[in-house]
Each structure stands twice: as structure tokens, then as C-alpha cells.
Amino acid sequence: MTKKQIVITGASTGIGKALALKYGNEENTLWLIARSTDKLNKIVDEIKNNGGEANSIPCDLSNTEKMLEISQNIEDRSGGIDLLIVNAGYSSRIFYHGNDNIKEAQKMIDLNFLSAIIMIEYFVQKMIKKNSGHIVGVASVAGFRGMPTAGVYSATKAGFATYLEGLRVSLGNYKIDITTINPGFVDTPMTQNKNNPKPFLTTPKNAATMITKAITKKKKRFIFPKPMIFVGWFVRNLPNFLFDYFGRKFASKLNK
Ligand SMILES: NC(=O)c1ccc[n+]([C@@H]2O[C@H](COP(=O)([O-])OP(=O)(O)OC[C@H]3O[C@@H](n4cnc5c(N)ncnc54)[C@H](OP(=O)(O)O)[C@@H]3O)[C@@H](O)[C@H]2O)c1
């Protein structure tokens, strides 16, 4: 049996880790990327103990040069990737009363937008050559509108989702699938350190189950959990005066 070659970025915690454990079986060879070597090694051990095959690829993906280096290494060692899941992400609130807004903005843009797109551009060239492959990008419902104290994060996710849409229609003649995932709130280290309300919060394990189903069905766009489809539509269509009223209230509450 030929094993499916799967790359997952941001595989050391949260949604990425849950996806790695879900795909970590005898049918697949996994290439797991994140910065934390220890966490990746533990996940690789767990997958191997369950009869799967996985490789730990430590890398700071915000360094585009390093990201391209490891991407080429994975491509060479794997003989070609079947499924690329670009999941790594960073989110931070910007309050505009500190000095770290530029540094934080840069971190989000470098990882969530720049590196994510360049990595896809690298692997898509390889997929085009064999005319097969599936690229999955993890965006966010936070990208549906400029969220209070999260304008940069929202912009990186909206931009990433727009890029994926453009890629999907550009690749119309190839047998390459593109799936955009828009999670609502998932209980991961990313959300655990933020004290805002998290309606319809779900676990990483549930998230991974829903995401893998959407991938199998080759969905173009997937929003979860289900109520977020309605919430997302509502937020997108809220008139500016109401969006600003509630957004400003929320921002000043978080600012306290
Ligand atoms: N949780 C939610 O409610 C939610 C909602 C919507 C969208 N999302 C999106 O879902 C994705 C996964 O998030 P999560 O909730 O699972 O968050 P998480 O638990 O914080 O996971 C983020 C992952 O990205 C990796 N990462 C961060 N910076 C990196 C860097 N510079 N280079 C390489 N890897 C890096 C982290 O590993 P290291 O620290 O080891 O590098 C970790 O594996 C993100 O794109 C996030 O924006 C999450």
C-alpha cells in the first residue's frame, strides 16, 4: 500500500496536534512542523506506538528562508506531498496603548499570511507537476470582519482565505483541491490565554474530526461548529453603525 504523505504545520499543540493524532495511522506518513522539538517528538512517539509513521520537523516558519529549506527537504524525502495542511498560526490582541504593536503585528503577518502563502506556492508547483494534491488552509471566522483588538489577526486570516479562493479558481484545470477551514472557538493554548467570551467552544479533538471529514469530502470552504455559519453570516452583514457600536464597547471592555 502506498502511504499518503501529509504535512501539518503547527502540529505541536491544539488543532494541529489533534489533526496529527487523527491522521497518525498505518495509511499515512506525517511531516509535522512547529518550533517546539520536545512536543513534536512526543507526538511522533505516540503515533509510532500506534503503528503510524511520523517525522518531527522543528522550524520557525516565520523565517521564510528556513521554511523553504525544510519544505524542499520534506519534498525530497517524501517523494511528493499528497496533503498539505497549513495550520500554524499566532494571534495576539493589540490595544494601542503599549509599545509592542509593531512587533506583534509583524509576527502575525509573517506567520499567518506571508509564510503560509509562500509555503503553499512552493508545494503547489510540485503538485502541478504530478497533477494531484490537496491543500488545506486554516483561516478563521475572525477573518469575516475586522474584530475589536484583533484587526491585524483578522486581516491575516481574511487575506489568507482570499488567497486560497484565488488559488482554487486559478487551478481549475488541475486535479488539485483547495479547502479553506474557518474555525470558530476551539479550546487550545491560543484561546486559553484570552478571557473573552467563547461561544460554541469546541475541543481540538472534535475540531479535528470535523476538519478531517471536510477534507475527505474535498469541501471548498468549511465553517465550524455549525452555529458559527449563522454567527459568521450575521457578523458579516451587520450594518457598520451597529458593528462599530458593539465592537467599540467590546474593545474598551478588553482594554480594562
Ligand atoms: N483556537 C481557536 O479558537 C481558533 C479559531 C480560529 C482559527 N484558529 C486557527 O487555527 C490554527 C491552529 O490554532 P490553535 O488554536 O491550534 O493554536 P495553538 O494551539 O496556539 O497552535 C498554534 C500552532 O502553531 C505553531 N506555531 C506558532 N508559531 C509558529 C512559528 N513561528 N513557526 C512554526 N510554528 C509555529 C505552534 O507551535 P510552536 O509554538 O511549537 O511553534 C502550534 O503548534 C491557527 O492558524 C489559528 O489561527 C484557531
PDBQT file of the ligand as one rigid body, heavy atoms in Angstrom, charges set to zero:
ROOT
HETATM    1  N1  LIG A 301      -8.341  28.059  18.650  1.00  0.00    +0.000 N 
HETATM    2  C1  LIG A 301      -9.264  28.777  18.013  1.00  0.00    +0.000 C 
HETATM    3  O1  LIG A 301     -10.307  29.138  18.581  1.00  0.00    +0.000 OA
HETATM    4  C2  LIG A 301      -9.061  29.155  16.566  1.00  0.00    +0.000 A 
HETATM    5  C3  LIG A 301     -10.126  29.798  15.916  1.00  0.00    +0.000 A 
HETATM    6  C4  LIG A 301      -9.965  30.152  14.592  1.00  0.00    +0.000 A 
HETATM    7  C5  LIG A 301      -8.792  29.847  13.914  1.00  0.00    +0.000 A 
HETATM    8  N2  LIG A 301      -7.780  29.231  14.583  1.00  0.00    +0.000 N 
HETATM    9  C6  LIG A 301      -6.568  28.941  13.819  1.00  0.00    +0.000 C 
HETATM   10  O2  LIG A 301      -6.277  27.570  13.938  1.00  0.00    +0.000 OA
HETATM   11  C7  LIG A 301      -4.870  27.351  13.792  1.00  0.00    +0.000 C 
HETATM   12  C8  LIG A 301      -4.366  26.493  14.936  1.00  0.00    +0.000 C 
HETATM   13  O3  LIG A 301      -4.519  27.234  16.134  1.00  0.00    +0.000 OA
HETATM   14  P1  LIG A 301      -4.687  26.570  17.561  1.00  0.00    +0.000 P 
HETATM   15  O4  LIG A 301      -5.917  27.102  18.143  1.00  0.00    +0.000 OA
HETATM   16  O5  LIG A 301      -4.495  25.108  17.483  1.00  0.00    +0.000 OA
HETATM   17  O6  LIG A 301      -3.495  27.306  18.302  1.00  0.00    +0.000 OA
HETATM   18  P2  LIG A 301      -2.225  26.781  19.119  1.00  0.00    +0.000 P 
HETATM   19  O7  LIG A 301      -2.586  25.640  19.977  1.00  0.00    +0.000 OA
HETATM   20  O8  LIG A 301      -1.627  28.003  19.706  1.00  0.00    +0.000 OA
HETATM   21  O9  LIG A 301      -1.291  26.200  17.958  1.00  0.00    +0.000 OA
HETATM   22  C9  LIG A 301      -0.521  27.002  17.130  1.00  0.00    +0.000 C 
HETATM   23  C10 LIG A 301       0.490  26.106  16.465  1.00  0.00    +0.000 C 
HETATM   24  O10 LIG A 301       1.311  26.909  15.610  1.00  0.00    +0.000 OA
HETATM   25  C11 LIG A 301       2.669  26.693  15.941  1.00  0.00    +0.000 C 
HETATM   26  N3  LIG A 301       3.446  27.910  15.711  1.00  0.00    +0.000 N 
HETATM   27  C12 LIG A 301       3.261  29.133  16.273  1.00  0.00    +0.000 A 
HETATM   28  N4  LIG A 301       4.203  29.980  15.853  1.00  0.00    +0.000 NA
HETATM   29  C13 LIG A 301       4.994  29.276  14.994  1.00  0.00    +0.000 A 
HETATM   30  C14 LIG A 301       6.151  29.600  14.243  1.00  0.00    +0.000 A 
HETATM   31  N5  LIG A 301       6.677  30.836  14.244  1.00  0.00    +0.000 N 
HETATM   32  N6  LIG A 301       6.724  28.629  13.484  1.00  0.00    +0.000 NA
HETATM   33  C15 LIG A 301       6.198  27.373  13.472  1.00  0.00    +0.000 A 
HETATM   34  N7  LIG A 301       5.109  27.015  14.150  1.00  0.00    +0.000 NA
HETATM   35  C16 LIG A 301       4.519  27.955  14.915  1.00  0.00    +0.000 A 
HETATM   36  C17 LIG A 301       2.664  26.303  17.415  1.00  0.00    +0.000 C 
HETATM   37  O11 LIG A 301       3.788  25.526  17.743  1.00  0.00    +0.000 OA
HETATM   38  P3  LIG A 301       5.141  26.064  18.420  1.00  0.00    +0.000 P 
HETATM   39  O12 LIG A 301       4.760  27.059  19.459  1.00  0.00    +0.000 OA
HETATM   40  O13 LIG A 301       5.742  24.786  18.935  1.00  0.00    +0.000 OA
HETATM   41  O14 LIG A 301       5.930  26.640  17.302  1.00  0.00    +0.000 OA
HETATM   42  C18 LIG A 301       1.420  25.441  17.460  1.00  0.00    +0.000 C 
HETATM   43  O15 LIG A 301       1.731  24.130  17.041  1.00  0.00    +0.000 OA
HETATM   44  C19 LIG A 301      -4.244  28.753  13.743  1.00  0.00    +0.000 C 
HETATM   45  O16 LIG A 301      -3.984  29.117  12.414  1.00  0.00    +0.000 OA
HETATM   46  C20 LIG A 301      -5.330  29.640  14.329  1.00  0.00    +0.000 C 
HETATM   47  O17 LIG A 301      -5.220  30.964  13.867  1.00  0.00    +0.000 OA
HETATM   48  C21 LIG A 301      -7.883  28.869  15.886  1.00  0.00    +0.000 A 
ENDROOT
TORSDOF 0
